[in-house]
Amino acid sequence: MKMSRMSARFGGEKCQIL
């Protein structure tokens, strides 16, 4: 997956927001 780094960054932010 090319969006591997972006996914990790977005996932971390989403986890904190939830």
Phi and psi in radians as a Rosetta constraint file:
Dihedral C 1 N 2 CA 2 C 2 CIRCULARHARMONIC -1.367 0.35
Dihedral N 2 CA 2 C 2 N 3 CIRCULARHARMONIC -0.496 0.35
Dihedral C 2 N 3 CA 3 C 3 CIRCULARHARMONIC -1.590 0.35
Dihedral N 3 CA 3 C 3 N 4 CIRCULARHARMONIC 0.720 0.35
Dihedral C 3 N 4 CA 4 C 4 CIRCULARHARMONIC -1.250 0.35
Dihedral N 4 CA 4 C 4 N 5 CIRCULARHARMONIC -0.822 0.35
Dihedral C 4 N 5 CA 5 C 5 CIRCULARHARMONIC -1.209 0.35
Dihedral N 5 CA 5 C 5 N 6 CIRCULARHARMONIC -0.803 0.35
Dihedral C 5 N 6 CA 6 C 6 CIRCULARHARMONIC -1.061 0.35
Dihedral N 6 CA 6 C 6 N 7 CIRCULARHARMONIC -0.717 0.35
Dihedral C 6 N 7 CA 7 C 7 CIRCULARHARMONIC -1.061 0.35
Dihedral N 7 CA 7 C 7 N 8 CIRCULARHARMONIC -0.782 0.35
Dihedral C 7 N 8 CA 8 C 8 CIRCULARHARMONIC -1.079 0.35
Dihedral N 8 CA 8 C 8 N 9 CIRCULARHARMONIC -0.748 0.35
Dihedral C 8 N 9 CA 9 C 9 CIRCULARHARMONIC -1.168 0.35
Dihedral N 9 CA 9 C 9 N 10 CIRCULARHARMONIC -0.833 0.35
Dihedral C 9 N 10 CA 10 C 10 CIRCULARHARMONIC -1.121 0.35
Dihedral N 10 CA 10 C 10 N 11 CIRCULARHARMONIC -0.710 0.35
Dihedral C 10 N 11 CA 11 C 11 CIRCULARHARMONIC -1.047 0.35
Dihedral N 11 CA 11 C 11 N 12 CIRCULARHARMONIC -0.768 0.35
Dihedral C 11 N 12 CA 12 C 12 CIRCULARHARMONIC -1.102 0.35
Dihedral N 12 CA 12 C 12 N 13 CIRCULARHARMONIC -0.766 0.35
Dihedral C 12 N 13 CA 13 C 13 CIRCULARHARMONIC -1.146 0.35
Dihedral N 13 CA 13 C 13 N 14 CIRCULARHARMONIC -0.723 0.35
Dihedral C 13 N 14 CA 14 C 14 CIRCULARHARMONIC -1.138 0.35
Dihedral N 14 CA 14 C 14 N 15 CIRCULARHARMONIC -0.671 0.35
Dihedral C 14 N 15 CA 15 C 15 CIRCULARHARMONIC -1.078 0.35
Dihedral N 15 CA 15 C 15 N 16 CIRCULARHARMONIC -0.716 0.35
Dihedral C 15 N 16 CA 16 C 16 CIRCULARHARMONIC -1.218 0.35
Dihedral N 16 CA 16 C 16 N 17 CIRCULARHARMONIC -0.667 0.35
Dihedral C 16 N 17 CA 17 C 17 CIRCULARHARMONIC -1.163 0.35
Dihedral N 17 CA 17 C 17 N 18 CIRCULARHARMONIC -0.706 0.35
